[in-house]
């Protein structure tokens, strides 16, 4: 009985202990265990927002986010677990996968992979990464997979990939924002706006280990997609700038180059190109020199010297200076040289600027400010050349303007600073200064972004910001602009003079210090900065090419052609830059210009601009013709309709090539062209039966 009582006591004590722990778990520690159970069976899933787009000024896409997908397979899904379904479809599925992906895997390899996934009952096998949307839509229709996510076993994970439709166009200015790497360009500077805000939803684990969303619409926090950025970049001009710069770099075998186009009134950066020579000899965008490179500008800095002299009344443009045979000794071991061997003789200050005489400019500044060099430095500080501009994008280089109290202020600092040495500024600071001259003395800050938008609605607009209301006296400004026009008319940039529009600017050819070797290696930096049209400036452009190595290094010869190509493009495509077309039509003269067959609206527009009356016989017809030709009739012209039948070869003789190509290629013909001008002959007889794919040759004259 004792043993029985002892056993019974133990059983009672055990029962009491169970009841105690049941009470403790279910009542006392309820919250703790409920929370732990929830953490094991539920989780919070982050919903990634779509990153905002970056647009050019015409809303062309510069950067956008496209969805990409990772594909994973659940080997325990019914489609894989069922022998009959798997055996009947595995061959077709493996074949389609081998055809879809160009990874070199055969049908047999994909069959082996899928069979192994099934046999191992793998719940989350990674089949393929970075699948496009189009591929994903095809794959979900493949055998087995078409049964759906849970039965077919195909799990699709969506991610976003940043794409640039124009590839490397303005790559460093568009920039990037990547975790662990310093942000660059617009992507980096506006990362907060572009990123948006992530959302959240509750996920629950179900049988088999699969996680499914369980949040309802009220519980789920939706992601807020990123906002869009509207930039000032014009993709057409940007493309011209990059190609022109590329050609100059290749031609001169240079190290790197940059080109910037800025709108005078607003400060908007229309184009900005930066190219660096890589190890393989190719030029790519690796660094934004325009923004980040603080360097000795060379002769383009002479603008500040002449401006200071005129503004302080310490010199006049008519003052004469001796170039001393092309070299001037300032100190025992400091000789200033002109680029022109033998110098320019005795010249006035205006000629010194136009011919870019180092000796004359430095002599004028040294004579005026040698007893008070801080006065000259104050002019540079007034022009904001001693501080970063404060751009919208990151990575701006720090300028360096020496003060008289600095340890590195030497006796040579004043004369050498006057010609762009012993000072450092960025290319954007230089173009901002010259843009102020073009803008009647008002210095405005360069801007890259015009607007932040949300689904097309403006959120924030960036207005033009004035840095300096007036950089110099109006009288000084007039004289400076005369000097800059003279540089192109009869100075160092006379090769840029043309009949279509006027240019004002300044060349620069700087000898570049090469590390410890100093200036011994004769590395040059060629530049040109100016504005156009000179009489009514609309755009300022700067080009800088570093390290040309083909024996030609003057700014006019290396950087000048790039400036001209960019300016030509802008002038030819911007009708506001063209003077009004004035055509005086003499009603007594029978010489009325007659248009050949062409697009009717274009012909009427030209005649209207010329002030010539035209009568369109199509105007009152129910059926309008896109094509017309003109017939002269005393004081006006008649526009006769020209119809072309779809199944007949059109008569394009007398047409311009553009119109002829449009007609023939839309008719399905292959066109071959010889010569220039209007179409004189065509190989196929007008009106003959037309078959798509036929070839036709055009001879122009």
SEVEXDREN-485470 format. One record per residue (C-alpha): x, y, z; residue in one letter. Coordinates in pm, whole numbers, plus 50000, padded with zeros to 5 digits. Layout:
N
XYZa/...
***
This chain:
701
500005000050000x/502885023550073x/504205018849725x/500695024449586x/500295056949782x/503705069049668x/502885062049300x/499485078449339x/501105109149500x/503525112649211x/500665110148962x/498715137149144x/501755159749166x/502405154648793x/498785163048713x/498935194248929x/502175204848754x/500525200748415x/497565221548521x/499915248048661x/501925250848342x/498755250848131x/497475280048336x/500825298148315x/501135294247938x/497515301947852x/496915330048099x/500055344248257x/502375341847951x/499675343647686x/501025375047515x/504565361747499x/503665328747333x/501045344247103x/503675368846978x/506195340946923x/503655320046733x/502785349646516x/506435356646437x/506895321046317x/503765320146103x/503435356345991x/505755383445867x/505675418745730x/506485420445359x/507935452845220x/506295464844897x/508965481744687x/507865513844509x/508655520644144x/511475545744104x/510515578043928x/511485586343571x/514015612143456x/512915631643149x/514655653942897x/513205688642839x/510825674742573x/509745646042804x/511915620342627x/512905593342875x/516475596143001x/516105570543281x/513235547743382x/512575516743588x/511515485043410x/510265453743586x/512455422743577x/511635389243727x/513265360043907x/511645326343837x/511565299444106x/510005264744102x/508065246644375x/508885209644323x/505975199044550x/503285217044351x/500525194044214x/501765198543859x/505125183643957x/503895158944218x/501365142343986x/503165115543782x/500795116943488x/500885154943451x/504645156143491x/505425127643250x/503065140842981x/504445176542988x/508095175643099x/509525171342747x/507535200542605x/508385222742901x/512115214842880x/512145221542504x/510405255342540x/512755266142820x/515825257242611x/514415277942324x/513435307342543x/516775312142720x/520045317042536x/522155302642817x/523435272842621x/521365247042813x/519785220142601x/516375204142633x/517975173942807x/519665196443065x/516435214443150x/514635181043178x/517295168543418x/517045200543627x/513255198643653x/513335161543735x/515855167544016x/513735195844157x/510765172244166x/512645143044321x/514195164844592x/510845181644655x/512675215044635x/510245242544739x/512115272844605x/514525263644326x/515905293844134x/515325286943765x/516335320543613x/517195356043716x/516515388943535x/513755376843307x/512025404343108x/508325411343123x/507785398242770x/509635365942850x/507715361643174x/504365364942997x/505385337442754x/506795314243020x/503675314343239x/501845298842942x/504265269442917x/503045233843002x/502625227443378x/503395264343452x/500075274243292x/498285256643578x/498965286943796x/501295296044079x/500165270244333x/499355241244100x/501975247843833x/504725255944081x/506135286943903x/506785315444147x/507495349243988x/509375375644192x/509275410944054x/512165435844085x/512955469243922x/515905475643692x/517085510443597x/517245515243221x/518525544343011x/516805544642670x/519555566742524x/522315544442666x/525365565542762x/523885599242665x/524705623942947x/525465593743164x/527395611343441x/524905639943461x/521965615943489x/524125596743737x/523195568843975x/522285561644336x/523515527744455x/523825515244814x/527405517244936x/528515540744656x/528585578744671x/525545592244483x/526225608644147x/524345633043924x/520595638043918x/519885602444033x/521925608944345x/520895644644417x/517165637444380x/517255602144520x/514675609744790x/512135622144535x/512855594444284x/512795566144540x/509275570644671x/508125553144990x/507855515245041x/504575499345147x/503835470345384x/501585439945388x/501045410345620x/502215376145497x/501285342545654x/502945308745622x/500605280845514x/501045243445487x/504075234145284x/505985265545387x/504465288645127x/503895324945225x/500725342345108x/499435377945165x/496655380145425x/496265418045457x/493035433545341x/492965467445168x/492505485945498x/495445468645668x/497855470945374x/500015501945332x/500475507844960x/503835518744823x/504155554644702x/505955554444370x/508815578644313x/508305612644159x/509525621743811x/512295646543732x/512065669843431x/515555680743330x/516825708543104x/518715684542874x/517835684842503x/518605649842373x/519165661542015x/521705688142110x/523235664742369x/523795638842098x/525475664641873x/527655676942161x/528845641942249x/529585632541888x/531405665141816x/533455661442133x/534185625042053x/535445633841705x/537725660941845x/539165637642110x/539815609941858x/541285633841602x/543695648941855x/544265617242060x/543375636742375x/542995624742734x/539555638642810x/537135665942715x/533975683642818x/531365704642635x/528575725342792x/525695744542635x/523815769142856x/520755790542788x/521655826842855x/518545840243029x/517575810143239x/520895793043307x/519425759943191x/522035734243085x/520875722442743x/523735697942688x/526695685942894x/529145660242760x/532125644742941x/534375618942776x/537505601342903x/539965579442717x/539825544442863x/542585518342870x/541355503042545x/541565536442368x/537795541842358x/536125572942500x/533365568942757x/531655589643027x/533605581643342x/533745614943523x/531845647843510x/534695671843440x/532355701143383x/531075698643739x/533865682743938x/537215692343783x/538745723043948x/541675733643729x/543805761943595x/541625776643317x/544355794243119x/543595822842883x/539805821742922x/540495836943265x/541855868743099x/538275881043085x/538445887643463x/541685907143423x/540415930843154x/537125934643340x/538915944743661x/541195969343482x/538305986643305x/535955986343604x/538566001743836x/539576027243575x/543166014943587x/543396009943210x/541606017642885x/541265995642578x/543416020342390x/546336018242634x/549476004742467x/551685976542595x/554985962642470x/554945924642434x/558755925842469x/559565900642201x/557155875042338x/558645870842686x/558755891043004x/561055885643302x/559255891643630x/561745876443867x/565075858643831x/563495824943762x/560045835643643x/559645843243273x/556285849343110x/555985837442746x/553535845542470x/552235817142257x/553315837041953x/557085834641913x/558555869741904x/555415884842053x/553055909641887x/555095941441915x/553385971242076x/549625965642100x/546705980842288x/544705963342561x/541905953342325x/544375937142086x/546055920142381x/542755903242465x/541885894742105x/545335880242035x/545565864842386x/548925879942472x/550135867042809x/552845893542829x/550555923242759x/547695912142987x/549975903043277x/551905935543234x/548695955743253x/547475937843566x/550865938143738x/551345975143670x/547855983343802x/547715960944110x/551285953044218x/550985976344519x/547465964544608x/546955928944474x/544035923644711x/542005947744493x/542355923544201x/541435893844421x/538315912244539x/537135913744179x/537455875744152x/535535871444477x/532815895044353x/532425871944053x/531895842544296x/534965824644163x/536265816644512x/533275795344614x/531385765744467x/528265775644274x/525955753244476x/524585731744197x/521515709744201x/523725678944159x/526505665644378x/530255663544319x/531035700144250x/534755707844255x/536155733444499x/537725764344341x/540895779844475x/541625816844454x/544715827044649x/544605854944907x/547575877744972x/547775864345328x/548005827845213x/551275809045256x/551335800244885x/551055836544772x/554235844444583x/555545873444380x/554455854944066x/550895849244185x/549455882344062x/550795881943703x/550245844743662x/546715846343807x/545885873343553x/546335848143268x/544635818343437x/547445801543634x/547845797444012x/544025797744030x/541585768944003x/537955769743890x/535575744543733x/534475746343368x/530945753843490x/532235784243679x/533935796943364x/530845792943147x/528705808943419x/530975839643411x/530855842643031x/527105836843037x/526805867043266x/528525888343000x/526025875342744x/523165882042990x/523875919643016x/525925915143333x/523465893843531x/525045861543658x/522545832843694x/523125798843848x/523255768943611x/520315745443655x/519875709443543x/516355702443671x/513305723443586x/510555705143770x/509605676544000x/506375659643891x/504005633444023x/502035615343751x/502355645943528x/501345670843799x/503895696843901x/505115693044261x/508005717544259x/509385741343997x/512955754543998x/513195790843899x/516235809243767x/518425820444057x/520505852144029x/524005849344179x/525235884544096x/522875911843981x/525585931043789x/529105917443744x/530565950843630x/529685985743516x/527555988343200x/530346007243026x/532805979543113x/530375953342987x/530035970542649x/533805971642606x/534215935342715x/531645923942460x/533435943642190x/536675925842280x/535015891642271x/533495898741931x/536925909641813x/538415875841914x/536245859641645x/536335887641386x/540105892141372x/541645874941673x/542635840041782x/539235824741693x/538795839241344x/538205803741217x/534785804841388x/533575834741190x/530665825340962x/527975841440749x/524965826640931x/525315840041285x/527765860141492x/529905846341774x/531735863042062x/534135844342287x/537645837042406x/540165809742331x/542305793342595x/545485772842568x/546835763142909x/550025744342987x/549025717143233x/551095707443537x/551835670043535x/552365659643896x/555965661944016x/557165668243662x/555415701843667x/555135718443328x/558085700543168x/556065674342980x/554265700542770x/550705688242823x/548145713842702x/544505720842776x/542635736742486x/539375755442535x/536935779742383x/534025796542554x/531605820642391x/528025829742313x/525855833942004x/524345852941829x/526725880141949x/524255908941901x/521445891142088x/522955862342288x/520725832142343x/523225804642424x/526645802242585x/528885772642507x/532185760642650x/534445733142516x/537585720442687x/539935693342558x/542725680942781x/545985666242653x/545775667542271x/548835648542146x/548915653041768x/550955685241770x/547915708441753x/546865723242086x/545515758542034x/541995764042163x/540705776941829x/541935746041642x/541015718941897x/538005731742095x/536715756941840x/535375731441587x/533355714341862x/531835747841961x/530965754741597x/529295721141541x/527135725341850x/526275761341761x/525455751641400x/523035725141523x/521275749041761x/521095776741501x/519765754141226x/516995739441442x/515935770541636x/513975793641407x/513895820841674x/517615826341615x/517065833741247x/516375869541134x/512925875340990x/512745864540629x/512025895440421x/510925889640063x/509705919239861x/507415906339587x/507245929039286x/503785924839133x/505085938338801x/507725911238776x/506745877638626x/509465859738825x/507405841739086x/509185812339251x/507375780439153x/507395750239383x/507765715339248x/505475687439358x/505535684439736x/503525683140054x/500645707540012x/500775723240359x/504515729440330x/504125746939993x/501335769240123x/503385778140434x/506355789340222x/504215810639989x/502485826740286x/505845835240445x/507005850740117x/503815871040093x/502785855239764x/499095848539705x/498215812339633x/494995795439533x/494455759539642x/492035741539411x/491585715139682x/490175739939931x/486555734739826x/486835697839744x/485425671039969x/488475649239901x/491695666339997x/495065657139847x/498255658140055x/500345665439745x/500295695539514x/502365713339251x/502365750339168x/501465767838843x/502295804638791x/499415828338708x/500355865438685x/500435878039046x/499705845439228x/500135807939198x/497625780039161x/498175748839368x/497115718539163x/496355686239340x/498525656239263x/496995622239341x/498955589739348x/497295555839312x/498335529139563x/498955501939304x/500905523739058x/504465537239061x/504235574539150x/505865601538941x/508435617939169x/510395637538907x/510965673139023x/510445664139390x/512935669139666x/514585637239791x/512795638040127x/509315638739973x/510245613339705x/511635588839962x/508515592940176x/506215584339885x/508235555539743x/509135538140067x/505565540340195x/504535523739870x/506835494639957x/509645502139709x/513385498939778x/514985531939682x/518535537739555x/519795573339513x/522545589139303x/523555625939311x/522125655839497x/519325680739444x/515905674139290x/514815641339131x/515635643038760x/515085606838652x/513505575538796x/514125539838676x/510505527938699x/507945542838462x/505275563438643x/501885546538637x/503175510838588x/501905482938810x/503545484239154x/504605454139359x/505995457239711x/509715450139730x/510475463739382x/513655484639346x/513715519639200x/516725541639127x/516575579539144x/519065603038979x/519235637539130x/520605669638986x/
***
